Amino acid sequence: MKQSRTTLPVASVDLALDASLNLERADVYPDKTVTITADMTSPAALPMVTVPVQWELDGTAITNAPQTVTLENGHGQASLDWTAPDDGKYDLTVSIGNSDEIELECELRAA
């Protein structure tokens, strides 16, 4: 079996991410589910790039939420289905990119 190795130079690209959530605040009945969607764009418009995403509820990471989003030709989406556990107010934070490049917030209220 023959093997060969080579080194390819890879240029760093500034993705200049922009993002928004489909809602700023939601009122939900307990035990009902709402879908929160983060839409992302990048003027770099690479054919395909994956960036990290972190979802937090009241400062605690949501472990079963999507951890990455793939942007194709500069567009991508990540969604989370959230079920209201009890009455109360909850703060959802979505961090996108390295070093919390973008942080989006949403207020969720259950009553």
ChimeraX commands (.cxc) that place a marker at each C-alpha (Angstrom):
marker #1 position 0.00,0.00,0.00 radius 0.5
marker #1 position 1.36,3.38,-1.00 radius 0.5
marker #1 position 0.78,6.48,1.04 radius 0.5
marker #1 position 1.52,10.07,0.32 radius 0.5
marker #1 position 1.23,13.24,2.33 radius 0.5
marker #1 position 0.98,16.85,1.41 radius 0.5
marker #1 position 0.32,20.13,3.16 radius 0.5
marker #1 position -2.35,22.45,1.86 radius 0.5
marker #1 position -2.35,26.08,2.89 radius 0.5
marker #1 position -5.66,27.17,4.36 radius 0.5
marker #1 position -6.54,30.82,4.54 radius 0.5
marker #1 position -8.42,32.24,7.50 radius 0.5
marker #1 position -11.80,33.68,6.54 radius 0.5
marker #1 position -13.76,36.24,8.54 radius 0.5
marker #1 position -17.31,34.89,8.54 radius 0.5
marker #1 position -18.78,38.18,9.82 radius 0.5
marker #1 position -21.82,36.29,11.11 radius 0.5
marker #1 position -25.19,37.92,11.47 radius 0.5
marker #1 position -28.05,36.19,13.27 radius 0.5
marker #1 position -31.57,36.65,14.54 radius 0.5
marker #1 position -34.19,34.65,16.44 radius 0.5
marker #1 position -37.71,34.06,15.17 radius 0.5
marker #1 position -39.07,35.60,18.40 radius 0.5
marker #1 position -38.03,37.98,21.17 radius 0.5
marker #1 position -40.56,36.82,23.73 radius 0.5
marker #1 position -43.03,33.99,23.94 radius 0.5
marker #1 position -45.87,33.18,26.32 radius 0.5
marker #1 position -46.37,29.43,26.57 radius 0.5
marker #1 position -48.73,27.25,28.56 radius 0.5
marker #1 position -46.96,24.77,30.88 radius 0.5
marker #1 position -46.25,21.43,29.17 radius 0.5
marker #1 position -46.65,23.04,25.72 radius 0.5
marker #1 position -43.79,23.35,23.23 radius 0.5
marker #1 position -42.51,26.32,21.26 radius 0.5
marker #1 position -39.83,26.18,18.54 radius 0.5
marker #1 position -37.11,28.81,18.72 radius 0.5
marker #1 position -35.13,29.22,15.50 radius 0.5
marker #1 position -31.86,31.08,15.00 radius 0.5
marker #1 position -31.27,32.19,11.40 radius 0.5
marker #1 position -27.65,32.90,10.49 radius 0.5
marker #1 position -26.00,34.53,7.51 radius 0.5
marker #1 position -22.43,35.22,6.47 radius 0.5
marker #1 position -21.35,37.48,3.61 radius 0.5
marker #1 position -18.36,35.15,3.14 radius 0.5
marker #1 position -20.88,32.77,1.46 radius 0.5
marker #1 position -18.60,29.73,1.70 radius 0.5
marker #1 position -20.03,26.58,0.11 radius 0.5
marker #1 position -20.19,24.93,3.55 radius 0.5
marker #1 position -18.90,25.85,7.00 radius 0.5
marker #1 position -19.86,24.60,10.47 radius 0.5
marker #1 position -19.89,26.94,13.46 radius 0.5
marker #1 position -20.50,26.22,17.16 radius 0.5
marker #1 position -23.82,27.08,18.81 radius 0.5
marker #1 position -24.60,27.05,22.51 radius 0.5
marker #1 position -28.11,27.29,23.95 radius 0.5
marker #1 position -28.56,28.28,27.61 radius 0.5
marker #1 position -31.66,28.56,29.77 radius 0.5
marker #1 position -31.21,30.84,32.78 radius 0.5
marker #1 position -27.42,30.55,32.40 radius 0.5
marker #1 position -27.33,26.72,32.27 radius 0.5
marker #1 position -26.34,24.95,29.06 radius 0.5
marker #1 position -29.10,22.95,27.37 radius 0.5
marker #1 position -27.22,19.73,26.69 radius 0.5
marker #1 position -29.69,18.19,24.22 radius 0.5
marker #1 position -29.77,21.34,22.02 radius 0.5
marker #1 position -27.90,21.54,18.69 radius 0.5
marker #1 position -24.18,22.20,19.30 radius 0.5
marker #1 position -23.31,23.27,15.75 radius 0.5
marker #1 position -24.96,24.77,12.70 radius 0.5
marker #1 position -23.86,24.30,9.11 radius 0.5
marker #1 position -24.04,27.33,6.86 radius 0.5
marker #1 position -24.36,26.54,3.17 radius 0.5
marker #1 position -23.57,29.37,0.78 radius 0.5
marker #1 position -23.76,31.83,3.67 radius 0.5
marker #1 position -27.08,30.69,5.20 radius 0.5
marker #1 position -27.95,28.38,8.08 radius 0.5
marker #1 position -30.52,27.64,10.77 radius 0.5
marker #1 position -30.54,26.02,14.18 radius 0.5
marker #1 position -33.76,25.24,16.04 radius 0.5
marker #1 position -34.68,24.21,19.55 radius 0.5
marker #1 position -38.03,22.78,20.66 radius 0.5
marker #1 position -38.60,24.00,24.24 radius 0.5
marker #1 position -41.34,22.67,26.50 radius 0.5
marker #1 position -42.37,24.95,29.34 radius 0.5
marker #1 position -41.85,22.98,32.58 radius 0.5
marker #1 position -43.73,25.16,35.07 radius 0.5
marker #1 position -45.13,28.64,35.54 radius 0.5
marker #1 position -42.38,31.24,35.50 radius 0.5
marker #1 position -40.08,33.42,33.43 radius 0.5
marker #1 position -37.09,31.90,31.64 radius 0.5
marker #1 position -34.22,33.58,29.81 radius 0.5
marker #1 position -32.90,31.80,26.73 radius 0.5
marker #1 position -29.49,32.76,25.35 radius 0.5
marker #1 position -28.06,31.51,22.05 radius 0.5
marker #1 position -24.32,32.00,21.47 radius 0.5
marker #1 position -23.10,31.51,17.91 radius 0.5
marker #1 position -19.51,31.30,16.68 radius 0.5
marker #1 position -16.22,31.20,18.51 radius 0.5
marker #1 position -15.80,33.21,21.71 radius 0.5
marker #1 position -19.52,34.06,21.77 radius 0.5
marker #1 position -19.20,36.04,18.54 radius 0.5
marker #1 position -22.96,36.61,18.55 radius 0.5
marker #1 position -25.28,36.39,21.52 radius 0.5
marker #1 position -29.06,36.42,21.10 radius 0.5
marker #1 position -31.61,36.53,23.92 radius 0.5
marker #1 position -35.24,35.58,24.21 radius 0.5
marker #1 position -37.66,35.77,27.15 radius 0.5
marker #1 position -39.92,32.76,27.62 radius 0.5
marker #1 position -42.85,32.91,30.01 radius 0.5
marker #1 position -45.06,30.06,31.11 radius 0.5
marker #1 position -48.40,30.63,32.76 radius 0.5
marker link #1:1,2 radius 0.2
marker link #1:2,3 radius 0.2
marker link #1:3,4 radius 0.2
marker link #1:4,5 radius 0.2
marker link #1:5,6 radius 0.2
marker link #1:6,7 radius 0.2
marker link #1:7,8 radius 0.2
marker link #1:8,9 radius 0.2
marker link #1:9,10 radius 0.2
marker link #1:10,11 radius 0.2
marker link #1:11,12 radius 0.2
marker link #1:12,13 radius 0.2
marker link #1:13,14 radius 0.2
marker link #1:14,15 radius 0.2
marker link #1:15,16 radius 0.2
marker link #1:16,17 radius 0.2
marker link #1:17,18 radius 0.2
marker link #1:18,19 radius 0.2
marker link #1:19,20 radius 0.2
marker link #1:20,21 radius 0.2
marker link #1:21,22 radius 0.2
marker link #1:22,23 radius 0.2
marker link #1:23,24 radius 0.2
marker link #1:24,25 radius 0.2
marker link #1:25,26 radius 0.2
marker link #1:26,27 radius 0.2
marker link #1:27,28 radius 0.2
marker link #1:28,29 radius 0.2
marker link #1:29,30 radius 0.2
marker link #1:30,31 radius 0.2
marker link #1:31,32 radius 0.2
marker link #1:32,33 radius 0.2
marker link #1:33,34 radius 0.2
marker link #1:34,35 radius 0.2
marker link #1:35,36 radius 0.2
marker link #1:36,37 radius 0.2
marker link #1:37,38 radius 0.2
marker link #1:38,39 radius 0.2
marker link #1:39,40 radius 0.2
marker link #1:40,41 radius 0.2
marker link #1:41,42 radius 0.2
marker link #1:42,43 radius 0.2
marker link #1:43,44 radius 0.2
marker link #1:44,45 radius 0.2
marker link #1:45,46 radius 0.2
marker link #1:46,47 radius 0.2
marker link #1:47,48 radius 0.2
marker link #1:48,49 radius 0.2
marker link #1:49,50 radius 0.2
marker link #1:50,51 radius 0.2
marker link #1:51,52 radius 0.2
marker link #1:52,53 radius 0.2
marker link #1:53,54 radius 0.2
marker link #1:54,55 radius 0.2
marker link #1:55,56 radius 0.2
marker link #1:56,57 radius 0.2
marker link #1:57,58 radius 0.2
marker link #1:58,59 radius 0.2
marker link #1:59,60 radius 0.2
marker link #1:60,61 radius 0.2
marker link #1:61,62 radius 0.2
marker link #1:62,63 radius 0.2
marker link #1:63,64 radius 0.2
marker link #1:64,65 radius 0.2
marker link #1:65,66 radius 0.2
marker link #1:66,67 radius 0.2
marker link #1:67,68 radius 0.2
marker link #1:68,69 radius 0.2
marker link #1:69,70 radius 0.2
marker link #1:70,71 radius 0.2
marker link #1:71,72 radius 0.2
marker link #1:72,73 radius 0.2
marker link #1:73,74 radius 0.2
marker link #1:74,75 radius 0.2
marker link #1:75,76 radius 0.2
marker link #1:76,77 radius 0.2
marker link #1:77,78 radius 0.2
marker link #1:78,79 radius 0.2
marker link #1:79,80 radius 0.2
marker link #1:80,81 radius 0.2
marker link #1:81,82 radius 0.2
marker link #1:82,83 radius 0.2
marker link #1:83,84 radius 0.2
marker link #1:84,85 radius 0.2
marker link #1:85,86 radius 0.2
marker link #1:86,87 radius 0.2
marker link #1:87,88 radius 0.2
marker link #1:88,89 radius 0.2
marker link #1:89,90 radius 0.2
marker link #1:90,91 radius 0.2
marker link #1:91,92 radius 0.2
marker link #1:92,93 radius 0.2
marker link #1:93,94 radius 0.2
marker link #1:94,95 radius 0.2
marker link #1:95,96 radius 0.2
marker link #1:96,97 radius 0.2
marker link #1:97,98 radius 0.2
marker link #1:98,99 radius 0.2
marker link #1:99,100 radius 0.2
marker link #1:100,101 radius 0.2
marker link #1:101,102 radius 0.2
marker link #1:102,103 radius 0.2
marker link #1:103,104 radius 0.2
marker link #1:104,105 radius 0.2
marker link #1:105,106 radius 0.2
marker link #1:106,107 radius 0.2
marker link #1:107,108 radius 0.2
marker link #1:108,109 radius 0.2
marker link #1:109,110 radius 0.2
marker link #1:110,111 radius 0.2
view
